[in-house]
Amino acid sequence: MKYNQQQKMLKLLIEFQQDLLLNINNETSQQIIKLLNDGIFKLSKEKCQGLAFDNLVHDLIQQISLKIVNGNVSFNTETRKAWSAIVNTKKGPSDNSLAYTLLNLFHR
């Protein structure tokens, strides 16, 4: 990702985190918030750029996707939009296939 795309991704992750914080409804939501806290901290370091940034974002999206699948998470409309924006920003061949599957389930 280029620098401006990285900044956009950080902004989207922070918005998603804020939406979750406003709507904490169970332990899985709290675990996702913890993943976001750790991920945002790592991503905002100066030396985290380029491929390292991309890999961390990919891992974070996969970890959150697994939490969503394995937990009882219900997103409100705003949180769902924020998650969709994150997943759609990180497009690539076979990138985040679990995340895309979840996204499709959200919109049924």
N, CA, C and O atoms as a Tinker XYZ file with bonds, in Angstrom:
   432  protein
     1  N      0.839000   -1.182000    0.000000    73     2
     2  CA     0.000000    0.000000    0.000000    64     1     3
     3  C      0.882000    1.244000    0.000000    63     2     4     5
     4  O      1.941000    1.270000    0.627000    81     3
     5  N      0.437000    2.252000   -0.700000    73     3     6
     6  CA     1.134000    3.527000   -0.684000    64     5     7
     7  C      0.785000    4.258000    0.608000    63     6     8     9
     8  O     -0.151000    3.887000    1.317000    81     7
     9  N      1.552000    5.299000    0.898000    73     7    10
    10  CA     1.396000    6.018000    2.162000    64     9    11
    11  C     -0.032000    6.510000    2.382000    63    10    12    13
    12  O     -0.587000    6.335000    3.467000    81    11
    13  N     -0.632000    7.124000    1.359000    73    11    14
    14  CA    -1.998000    7.646000    1.533000    64    13    15
    15  C     -3.004000    6.520000    1.756000    63    14    16    17
    16  O     -3.984000    6.696000    2.481000    81    15
    17  N     -2.766000    5.356000    1.131000    73    15    18
    18  CA    -3.638000    4.199000    1.360000    64    17    19
    19  C     -3.456000    3.657000    2.783000    63    18    20    21
    20  O     -4.411000    3.207000    3.417000    81    19
    21  N     -2.216000    3.708000    3.268000    73    19    22
    22  CA    -1.955000    3.269000    4.636000    64    21    23
    23  C     -2.684000    4.159000    5.633000    63    22    24    25
    24  O     -3.271000    3.673000    6.600000    81    23
    25  N     -2.643000    5.460000    5.391000    73    23    26
    26  CA    -3.325000    6.390000    6.290000    64    25    27
    27  C     -4.834000    6.171000    6.258000    63    26    28    29
    28  O     -5.502000    6.243000    7.290000    81    27
    29  N     -5.364000    5.903000    5.072000    73    27    30
    30  CA    -6.792000    5.625000    4.943000    64    29    31
    31  C     -7.155000    4.355000    5.715000    63    30    32    33
    32  O     -8.174000    4.317000    6.404000    81    31
    33  N     -6.325000    3.319000    5.600000    73    31    34
    34  CA    -6.584000    2.067000    6.305000    64    33    35
    35  C     -6.549000    2.280000    7.816000    63    34    36    37
    36  O     -7.415000    1.777000    8.532000    81    35
    37  N     -5.561000    3.018000    8.302000    73    35    38
    38  CA    -5.499000    3.306000    9.739000    64    37    39
    39  C     -6.756000    4.026000   10.202000    63    38    40    41
    40  O     -7.313000    3.717000   11.255000    81    39
    41  N     -7.196000    4.991000    9.402000    73    39    42
    42  CA    -8.409000    5.735000    9.738000    64    41    43
    43  C     -9.617000    4.796000    9.793000    63    42    44    45
    44  O    -10.432000    4.889000   10.711000    81    43
    45  N     -9.736000    3.903000    8.824000    73    43    46
    46  CA   -10.851000    2.953000    8.796000    64    45    47
    47  C    -10.812000    2.014000    9.999000    63    46    48    49
    48  O    -11.848000    1.723000   10.596000    81    47
    49  N     -9.623000    1.542000   10.351000    73    47    50
    50  CA    -9.491000    0.653000   11.509000    64    49    51
    51  C     -9.886000    1.367000   12.799000    63    50    52    53
    52  O    -10.537000    0.784000   13.666000    81    51
    53  N     -9.486000    2.629000   12.917000    73    51    54
    54  CA    -9.836000    3.408000   14.112000    64    53    55
    55  C    -11.343000    3.648000   14.167000    63    54    56    57
    56  O    -11.942000    3.562000   15.239000    81    55
    57  N    -11.959000    3.946000   13.027000    73    55    58
    58  CA   -13.416000    4.136000   12.997000    64    57    59
    59  C    -14.144000    2.849000   13.387000    63    58    60    61
    60  O    -15.121000    2.885000   14.136000    81    59
    61  N    -13.669000    1.724000   12.882000    73    59    62
    62  CA   -14.256000    0.428000   13.220000    64    61    63
    63  C    -14.121000    0.170000   14.721000    63    62    64    65
    64  O    -15.058000   -0.290000   15.374000    81    63
    65  N    -12.944000    0.476000   15.248000    73    63    66
    66  CA   -12.700000    0.307000   16.681000    64    65    67
    67  C    -13.661000    1.180000   17.498000    63    66    68    69
    68  O    -14.229000    0.717000   18.487000    81    67
    69  N    -13.839000    2.422000   17.094000    73    67    70
    70  CA   -14.740000    3.328000   17.811000    64    69    71
    71  C    -16.178000    2.833000   17.757000    63    70    72    73
    72  O    -16.888000    2.880000   18.761000    81    71
    73  N    -16.613000    2.359000   16.594000    73    71    74
    74  CA   -17.968000    1.813000   16.478000    64    73    75
    75  C    -18.151000    0.622000   17.408000    63    74    76    77
    76  O    -19.187000    0.494000   18.060000    81    75
    77  N    -17.152000   -0.245000   17.470000    73    75    78
    78  CA   -17.238000   -1.405000   18.366000    64    77    79
    79  C    -17.270000   -0.976000   19.828000    63    78    80    81
    80  O    -18.020000   -1.533000   20.630000    81    79
    81  N    -16.457000    0.013000   20.167000    73    79    82
    82  CA   -16.430000    0.497000   21.551000    64    81    83
    83  C    -17.790000    1.030000   21.986000    63    82    84    85
    84  O    -18.187000    0.873000   23.141000    81    83
    85  N    -18.491000    1.652000   21.067000    73    83    86
    86  CA   -19.817000    2.191000   21.387000    64    85    87
    87  C    -20.867000    1.098000   21.513000    63    86    88    89
    88  O    -21.928000    1.315000   22.099000    81    87
    89  N    -20.574000   -0.076000   20.965000    73    87    90
    90  CA   -21.570000   -1.146000   20.928000    64    89    91
    91  C    -21.037000   -2.473000   21.454000    63    90    92    93
    92  O    -21.371000   -3.533000   20.925000    81    91
    93  N    -20.214000   -2.417000   22.488000    73    91    94
    94  CA   -19.690000   -3.663000   23.059000    64    93    95
    95  C    -20.867000   -4.456000   23.596000    63    94    96    97
    96  O    -21.607000   -3.984000   24.458000    81    95
    97  N    -21.033000   -5.668000   23.079000    73    95    98
    98  CA   -22.161000   -6.460000   23.552000    64    97    99
    99  C    -21.761000   -7.834000   24.069000    63    98   100   101
   100  O    -22.610000   -8.580000   24.557000    81    99
   101  N    -20.485000   -8.179000   23.971000    73    99   102
   102  CA   -20.058000   -9.467000   24.519000    64   101   103
   103  C    -18.539000   -9.572000   24.550000    63   102   104   105
   104  O    -17.820000   -8.646000   24.173000    81   103
   105  N    -18.078000  -10.719000   25.008000    73   103   106
   106  CA   -16.640000  -10.945000   25.144000    64   105   107
   107  C    -15.922000  -10.951000   23.795000    63   106   108   109
   108  O    -14.782000  -10.496000   23.697000    81   107
   109  N    -16.577000  -11.458000   22.765000    73   107   110
   110  CA   -15.947000  -11.491000   21.442000    64   109   111
   111  C    -15.680000  -10.078000   20.939000    63   110   112   113
   112  O    -14.626000   -9.817000   20.360000    81   111
   113  N    -16.617000   -9.172000   21.154000    73   111   114
   114  CA   -16.405000   -7.770000   20.767000    64   113   115
   115  C    -15.202000   -7.195000   21.504000    63   114   116   117
   116  O    -14.400000   -6.465000   20.922000    81   115
   117  N    -15.081000   -7.526000   22.779000    73   115   118
   118  CA   -13.936000   -7.049000   23.563000    64   117   119
   119  C    -12.628000   -7.620000   23.025000    63   118   120   121
   120  O    -11.614000   -6.924000   22.992000    81   119
   121  N    -12.647000   -8.878000   22.604000    73   119   122
   122  CA   -11.447000   -9.498000   22.034000    64   121   123
   123  C    -11.071000   -8.838000   20.706000    63   122   124   125
   124  O     -9.890000   -8.647000   20.417000    81   123
   125  N    -12.071000   -8.495000   19.908000    73   123   126
   126  CA   -11.805000   -7.815000   18.635000    64   125   127
   127  C    -11.203000   -6.440000   18.902000    63   126   128   129
   128  O    -10.280000   -6.018000   18.206000    81   127
   129  N    -11.723000   -5.741000   19.909000    73   127   130
   130  CA   -11.185000   -4.424000   20.263000    64   129   131
   131  C     -9.730000   -4.551000   20.694000    63   130   132   133
   132  O     -8.903000   -3.714000   20.333000    81   131
   133  N     -9.412000   -5.582000   21.457000    73   131   134
   134  CA    -8.019000   -5.804000   21.871000    64   133   135
   135  C     -7.133000   -6.054000   20.649000    63   134   136   137
   136  O     -6.036000   -5.504000   20.557000    81   135
   137  N     -7.603000   -6.877000   19.714000    73   135   138
   138  CA    -6.843000   -7.103000   18.477000    64   137   139
   139  C     -6.616000   -5.786000   17.731000    63   138   140   141
   140  O     -5.522000   -5.525000   17.232000    81   139
   141  N     -7.662000   -4.961000   17.664000    73   139   142
   142  CA    -7.548000   -3.666000   16.985000    64   141   143
   143  C     -6.559000   -2.758000   17.701000    63   142   144   145
   144  O     -5.745000   -2.100000   17.054000    81   143
   145  N     -6.620000   -2.714000   19.033000    73   143   146
   146  CA    -5.674000   -1.887000   19.793000    64   145   147
   147  C     -4.240000   -2.275000   19.464000    63   146   148   149
   148  O     -3.410000   -1.422000   19.150000    81   147
   149  N     -3.960000   -3.568000   19.539000    73   147   150
   150  CA    -2.606000   -4.057000   19.256000    64   149   151
   151  C     -2.219000   -3.792000   17.803000    63   150   152   153
   152  O     -1.108000   -3.342000   17.522000    81   151
   153  N     -3.142000   -4.073000   16.884000    73   151   154
   154  CA    -2.863000   -3.889000   15.461000    64   153   155
   155  C     -2.631000   -2.438000   15.085000    63   154   156   157
   156  O     -1.692000   -2.125000   14.353000    81   155
   157  N     -3.475000   -1.558000   15.579000    73   155   158
   158  CA    -3.331000   -0.127000   15.271000    64   157   159
   159  C     -2.009000    0.397000   15.823000    63   158   160   161
   160  O     -1.334000    1.195000   15.173000    81   159
   161  N     -1.640000   -0.051000   17.020000    73   159   162
   162  CA    -0.363000    0.363000   17.603000    64   161   163
   163  C      0.799000   -0.062000   16.703000    63   162   164   165
   164  O      1.684000    0.742000   16.410000    81   163
   165  N      0.798000   -1.318000   16.268000    73   163   166
   166  CA     1.874000   -1.821000   15.403000    64   165   167
   167  C      1.892000   -1.098000   14.057000    63   166   168   169
   168  O      2.957000   -0.764000   13.540000    81   167
   169  N      0.713000   -0.861000   13.499000    73   167   170
   170  CA     0.625000   -0.224000   12.181000    64   169   171
   171  C      1.029000    1.242000   12.205000    63   170   172   173
   172  O      1.475000    1.777000   11.190000    81   171
   173  N      0.878000    1.895000   13.346000    73   171   174
   174  CA     1.166000    3.324000   13.407000    64   173   175
   175  C      2.636000    3.618000   13.703000    63   174   176   177
   176  O      3.029000    4.783000   13.764000    81   175
   177  N      3.447000    2.585000   13.886000    73   175   178
   178  CA     4.881000    2.805000   14.078000    64   177   179
   179  C      5.488000    3.319000   12.782000    63   178   180   181
   180  O      5.065000    2.940000   11.689000    81   179
   181  N      6.480000    4.181000   12.917000    73   179   182
   182  CA     7.119000    4.800000   11.751000    64   181   183
   183  C      7.687000    3.785000   10.765000    63   182   184   185
   184  O      7.565000    3.967000    9.554000    81   183
   185  N      8.301000    2.729000   11.266000    73   183   186
   186  CA     8.983000    1.773000   10.394000    64   185   187
   187  C      8.036000    0.775000    9.746000    63   186   188   189
   188  O      8.467000   -0.048000    8.938000    81   187
   189  N      6.768000    0.833000   10.084000    73   187   190
   190  CA     5.809000   -0.107000    9.506000    64   189   191
   191  C      5.251000    0.489000    8.214000    63   190   192   193
   192  O      4.279000    1.244000    8.229000    81   191
   193  N      5.882000    0.135000    7.109000    73   191   194
   194  CA     5.472000    0.655000    5.809000    64   193   195
   195  C      5.561000   -0.441000    4.763000    63   194   196   197
   196  O      6.159000   -1.493000    4.990000    81   195
   197  N      4.965000   -0.182000    3.633000    73   195   198
   198  CA     5.070000   -1.098000    2.502000    64   197   199
   199  C      4.539000   -2.484000    2.791000    63   198   200   201
   200  O      3.428000   -2.645000    3.296000    81   199
   201  N      5.342000   -3.482000    2.465000    73   199   202
   202  CA     4.930000   -4.872000    2.603000    64   201   203
   203  C      4.666000   -5.255000    4.060000    63   202   204   205
   204  O      3.750000   -6.027000    4.342000    81   203
   205  N      5.465000   -4.720000    4.982000    73   203   206
   206  CA     5.247000   -5.011000    6.407000    64   205   207
   207  C      3.866000   -4.524000    6.836000    63   206   208   209
   208  O      3.160000   -5.220000    7.567000    81   207
   209  N      3.483000   -3.344000    6.388000    73   207   210
   210  CA     2.166000   -2.788000    6.700000    64   209   211
   211  C      1.077000   -3.677000    6.105000    63   210   212   213
   212  O      0.116000   -4.035000    6.786000    81   211
   213  N      1.234000   -4.029000    4.836000    73   211   214
   214  CA     0.249000   -4.884000    4.155000    64   213   215
   215  C      0.063000   -6.213000    4.876000    63   214   216   217
   216  O     -1.062000   -6.671000    5.076000    81   215
   217  N      1.178000   -6.827000    5.264000    73   215   218
   218  CA     1.105000   -8.117000    5.948000    64   217   219
   219  C      0.410000   -8.007000    7.295000    63   218   220   221
   220  O     -0.384000   -8.874000    7.661000    81   219
   221  N      0.705000   -6.943000    8.036000    73   219   222
   222  CA     0.047000   -6.752000    9.335000    64   221   223
   223  C     -1.451000   -6.528000    9.170000    63   222   224   225
   224  O     -2.248000   -7.062000    9.942000    81   223
   225  N     -1.836000   -5.743000    8.171000    73   223   226
   226  CA    -3.262000   -5.505000    7.917000    64   225   227
   227  C     -3.942000   -6.825000    7.547000    63   226   228   229
   228  O     -5.020000   -7.137000    8.052000    81   227
   229  N     -3.311000   -7.585000    6.674000    73   227   230
   230  CA    -3.869000   -8.879000    6.263000    64   229   231
   231  C     -4.068000   -9.784000    7.481000    63   230   232   233
   232  O     -5.134000  -10.375000    7.652000    81   231
   233  N     -3.048000   -9.888000    8.318000    73   231   234
   234  CA    -3.144000  -10.728000    9.518000    64   233   235
   235  C     -4.234000  -10.240000   10.457000    63   234   236   237
   236  O     -4.983000  -11.041000   11.016000    81   235
   237  N     -4.324000   -8.936000   10.630000    73   235   238
   238  CA    -5.338000   -8.363000   11.516000    64   237   239
   239  C     -6.743000   -8.665000   11.003000    63   238   240   241
   240  O     -7.619000   -9.048000   11.779000    81   239
   241  N     -6.960000   -8.496000    9.710000    73   239   242
   242  CA    -8.274000   -8.780000    9.129000    64   241   243
   243  C     -8.617000  -10.260000    9.291000    63   242   244   245
   244  O     -9.758000  -10.604000    9.600000    81   243
   245  N     -7.637000  -11.128000    9.083000    73   243   246
   246  CA    -7.879000  -12.565000    9.251000    64   245   247
   247  C     -8.217000  -12.900000   10.701000    63   246   248   249
   248  O     -9.138000  -13.675000   10.956000    81   247
   249  N     -7.481000  -12.325000   11.652000    73   247   250
   250  CA    -7.735000  -12.590000   13.070000    64   249   251
   251  C     -9.125000  -12.118000   13.476000    63   250   252   253
   252  O     -9.843000  -12.817000   14.192000    81   251
   253  N     -9.498000  -10.933000   13.017000    73   251   254
   254  CA   -10.828000  -10.406000   13.341000    64   253   255
   255  C    -11.899000  -11.278000   12.693000    63   254   256   257
   256  O    -12.924000  -11.569000   13.309000    81   255
   257  N    -11.662000  -11.692000   11.458000    73   255   258
   258  CA   -12.624000  -12.558000   10.767000    64   257   259
   259  C    -12.844000  -13.852000   11.536000    63   258   260   261
   260  O    -13.977000  -14.312000   11.671000    81   259
   261  N    -11.769000  -14.437000   12.037000    73   259   262
   262  CA   -11.894000  -15.670000   12.824000    64   261   263
   263  C    -12.692000  -15.435000   14.102000    63   262   264   265
   264  O    -13.495000  -16.278000   14.501000    81   263
   265  N    -12.469000  -14.291000   14.739000    73   263   266
   266  CA   -13.242000  -13.961000   15.950000    64   265   267
   267  C    -14.722000  -13.831000   15.611000    63   266   268   269
   268  O    -15.578000  -14.288000   16.367000    81   267
   269  N    -15.020000  -13.210000   14.480000    73   267   270
   270  CA   -16.415000  -13.027000   14.068000    64   269   271
   271  C    -17.059000  -14.382000   13.811000    63   270   272   273
   272  O    -18.188000  -14.630000   14.232000    81   271
   273  N    -16.336000  -15.257000   13.117000    73   271   274
   274  CA   -16.879000  -16.577000   12.788000    64   273   275
   275  C    -17.107000  -17.410000   14.041000    63   274   276   277
   276  O    -18.142000  -18.061000   14.180000    81   275
   277  N    -16.147000  -17.387000   14.945000    73   275   278
   278  CA   -16.203000  -18.257000   16.121000    64   277   279
   279  C    -16.960000  -17.671000   17.304000    63   278   280   281
   280  O    -17.226000  -18.377000   18.277000    81   279
   281  N    -17.306000  -16.407000   17.235000    73   279   282
   282  CA   -17.984000  -15.769000   18.356000    64   281   283
   283  C    -19.394000  -15.376000   18.006000    63   282   284   285
   284  O    -19.852000  -15.538000   16.875000    81   283
   285  N    -20.058000  -14.861000   18.993000    73   283   286
   286  CA   -21.427000  -14.387000   18.808000    64   285   287
   287  C    -21.377000  -12.873000   18.667000    63   286   288   289
   288  O    -21.599000  -12.145000   19.634000    81   287
   289  N    -21.088000  -12.408000   17.471000    73   287   290
   290  CA   -20.924000  -10.977000   17.235000    64   289   291
   291  C    -22.075000  -10.472000   16.392000    63   290   292   293
   292  O    -22.405000  -11.049000   15.356000    81   291
   293  N    -22.676000   -9.397000   16.842000    73   291   294
   294  CA   -23.691000   -8.755000   16.007000    64   293   295
   295  C    -23.273000   -7.303000   15.815000    63   294   296   297
   296  O    -23.110000   -6.555000   16.779000    81   295
   297  N    -23.104000   -6.919000   14.559000    73   295   298
   298  CA   -22.709000   -5.562000   14.228000    64   297   299
   299  C    -23.946000   -4.757000   13.882000    63   298   300   301
   300  O    -24.850000   -5.243000   13.203000    81   299
   301  N    -23.975000   -3.509000   14.360000    73   299   302
   302  CA   -25.033000   -2.620000   13.905000    64   301   303
   303  C    -24.657000   -2.114000   12.509000    63   302   304   305
   304  O    -23.594000   -2.454000   11.989000    81   303
   305  N    -25.504000   -1.326000   11.920000    73   303   306
   306  CA   -25.290000   -0.869000   10.544000    64   305   307
   307  C    -23.979000   -0.111000   10.383000    63   306   308   309
   308  O    -23.249000   -0.345000    9.419000    81   307
   309  N    -23.670000    0.788000   11.305000    73   307   310
   310  CA   -22.445000    1.584000   11.195000    64   309   311
   311  C    -21.197000    0.711000   11.300000    63   310   312   313
   312  O    -20.233000    0.897000   10.557000    81   311
   313  N    -21.227000   -0.237000   12.223000    73   311   314
   314  CA   -20.082000   -1.129000   12.399000    64   313   315
   315  C    -19.908000   -2.017000   11.176000    63   314   316   317
   316  O    -18.782000   -2.279000   10.752000    81   315
   317  N    -21.007000   -2.477000   10.613000    73   315   318
   318  CA   -20.960000   -3.299000    9.403000    64   317   319
   319  C    -20.369000   -2.500000    8.238000    63   318   320   321
   320  O    -19.567000   -3.024000    7.465000    81   319
   321  N    -20.767000   -1.230000    8.118000    73   319   322
   322  CA   -20.224000   -0.377000    7.051000    64   321   323
   323  C    -18.721000   -0.179000    7.225000    63   322   324   325
   324  O    -17.964000   -0.225000    6.256000    81   323
   325  N    -18.298000    0.041000    8.468000    73   323   326
   326  CA   -16.871000    0.243000    8.745000    64   325   327
   327  C    -16.070000   -1.008000    8.396000    63   326   328   329
   328  O    -14.999000   -0.920000    7.795000    81   327
   329  N    -16.595000   -2.172000    8.775000    73   327   330
   330  CA   -15.909000   -3.435000    8.459000    64   329   331
   331  C    -15.858000   -3.647000    6.946000    63   330   332   333
   332  O    -14.828000   -4.065000    6.416000    81   331
   333  N    -16.951000   -3.366000    6.251000    73   331   334
   334  CA   -16.991000   -3.509000    4.793000    64   333   335
   335  C    -15.938000   -2.627000    4.134000    63   334   336   337
   336  O    -15.256000   -3.056000    3.203000    81   335
   337  N    -15.807000   -1.396000    4.617000    73   335   338
   338  CA   -14.824000   -0.471000    4.045000    64   337   339
   339  C    -13.404000   -1.000000    4.234000    63   338   340   341
   340  O    -12.575000   -0.887000    3.332000    81   339
   341  N    -13.123000   -1.577000    5.400000    73   339   342
   342  CA   -11.794000   -2.134000    5.664000    64   341   343
   343  C    -11.504000   -3.286000    4.708000    63   342   344   345
   344  O    -10.451000   -3.321000    4.071000    81   343
   345  N    -12.427000   -4.214000    4.611000    73   343   346
   346  CA   -12.222000   -5.393000    3.767000    64   345   347
   347  C    -12.098000   -4.988000    2.303000    63   346   348   349
   348  O    -11.245000   -5.515000    1.588000    81   347
   349  N    -12.930000   -4.069000    1.850000    73   347   350
   350  CA   -12.897000   -3.649000    0.448000    64   349   351
   351  C    -11.647000   -2.847000    0.102000    63   350   352   353
   352  O    -11.223000   -2.839000   -1.053000    81   351
   353  N    -11.050000   -2.173000    1.084000    73   351   354
   354  CA    -9.825000   -1.422000    0.847000    64   353   355
   355  C     -8.646000   -2.358000    0.659000    63   354   356   357
   356  O     -7.693000   -2.027000   -0.047000    81   355
   357  N     -8.704000   -3.513000    1.280000    73   355   358
   358  CA    -7.601000   -4.488000    1.231000    64   357   359
   359  C     -7.885000   -5.564000    0.197000    63   358   360   361
   360  O     -7.814000   -6.752000    0.509000    81   359
   361  N     -8.201000   -5.172000   -1.013000    73   359   362
   362  CA    -8.511000   -6.141000   -2.068000    64   361   363
   363  C     -7.242000   -6.694000   -2.686000    63   362   364   365
   364  O     -6.209000   -6.027000   -2.750000    81   363
   365  N     -7.349000   -7.911000   -3.132000    73   363   366
   366  CA    -6.243000   -8.553000   -3.822000    64   365   367
   367  C     -6.652000   -9.972000   -4.144000    63   366   368   369
   368  O     -7.610000  -10.480000   -3.561000    81   367
   369  N     -5.952000  -10.630000   -5.058000    73   367   370
   370  CA    -6.311000  -12.000000   -5.400000    64   369   371
   371  C     -6.194000  -12.907000   -4.181000    63   370   372   373
   372  O     -5.131000  -13.013000   -3.568000    81   371
   373  N     -7.273000  -13.542000   -3.850000    73   371   374
   374  CA    -7.393000  -14.454000   -2.710000    64   373   375
   375  C     -7.070000  -13.801000   -1.368000    63   374   376   377
   376  O     -6.894000  -14.493000   -0.365000    81   375
   377  N     -6.994000  -12.482000   -1.350000    73   375   378
   378  CA    -6.746000  -11.774000   -0.097000    64   377   379
   379  C     -7.973000  -11.862000    0.787000    63   378   380   381
   380  O     -9.089000  -11.598000    0.340000    81   379
   381  N     -7.774000  -12.226000    2.016000    73   379   382
   382  CA    -8.837000  -12.200000    3.017000    64   381   383
   383  C    -10.092000  -12.939000    2.584000    63   382   384   385
   384  O    -11.198000  -12.423000    2.746000    81   383
   385  N     -9.942000  -14.121000    2.045000    73   383   386
   386  CA   -11.108000  -14.849000    1.547000    64   385   387
   387  C    -12.155000  -15.068000    2.635000    63   386   388   389
   388  O    -13.353000  -15.016000    2.359000    81   387
   389  N    -11.715000  -15.312000    3.864000    73   387   390
   390  CA   -12.658000  -15.469000    4.964000    64   389   391
   391  C    -13.409000  -14.161000    5.203000    63   390   392   393
   392  O    -14.617000  -14.166000    5.440000    81   391
   393  N    -12.691000  -13.048000    5.140000    73   391   394
   394  CA   -13.321000  -11.746000    5.342000    64   393   395
   395  C    -14.362000  -11.473000    4.263000    63   394   396   397
   396  O    -15.440000  -10.957000    4.561000    81   395
   397  N    -14.050000  -11.816000    3.001000    73   395   398
   398  CA   -15.007000  -11.605000    1.917000    64   397   399
   399  C    -16.237000  -12.486000    2.085000    63   398   400   401
   400  O    -17.357000  -12.055000    1.808000    81   399
   401  N    -16.033000  -13.706000    2.535000    73   399   402
   402  CA   -17.161000  -14.603000    2.790000    64   401   403
   403  C    -18.073000  -14.005000    3.847000    63   402   404   405
   404  O    -19.295000  -14.007000    3.698000    81   403
   405  N    -17.479000  -13.499000    4.907000    73   403   406
   406  CA   -18.272000  -12.870000    5.970000    64   405   407
   407  C    -19.016000  -11.653000    5.455000    63   406   408   409
   408  O    -20.174000  -11.420000    5.803000    81   407
   409  N    -18.333000  -10.879000    4.620000    73   407   410
   410  CA   -18.951000   -9.684000    4.068000    64   409   411
   411  C    -20.185000  -10.049000    3.258000    63   410   412   413
   412  O    -21.214000   -9.380000    3.352000    81   411
   413  N    -20.086000  -11.100000    2.472000    73   411   414
   414  CA   -21.238000  -11.558000    1.695000    64   413   415
   415  C    -22.370000  -12.010000    2.600000    63   414   416   417
   416  O    -23.537000  -11.769000    2.291000    81   415
   417  N    -22.056000  -12.652000    3.698000    73   415   418
   418  CA   -23.094000  -13.082000    4.640000    64   417   419
   419  C    -23.798000  -11.887000    5.267000    63   418   420   421
   420  O    -25.007000  -11.922000    5.496000    81   419
   421  N    -23.038000  -10.824000    5.545000    73   419   422
   422  CA   -23.619000   -9.624000    6.145000    64   421   423
   423  C    -24.682000   -9.001000    5.252000    63   422   424   425
   424  O    -25.660000   -8.434000    5.741000    81   423
   425  N    -24.488000   -9.106000    3.950000    73   423   426
   426  CA   -25.361000   -8.390000    3.019000    64   425   427
   427  C    -26.475000   -9.250000    2.457000    63   426   428   429
   428  O    -27.094000   -8.879000    1.459000    81   427
   429  N    -26.741000  -10.375000    3.065000    73   427   430
   430  CA   -27.846000  -11.231000    2.604000    64   429   431
   431  C    -29.120000  -10.864000    3.301000    63   430   432
   432  O    -30.160000  -11.471000    3.047000    81   431
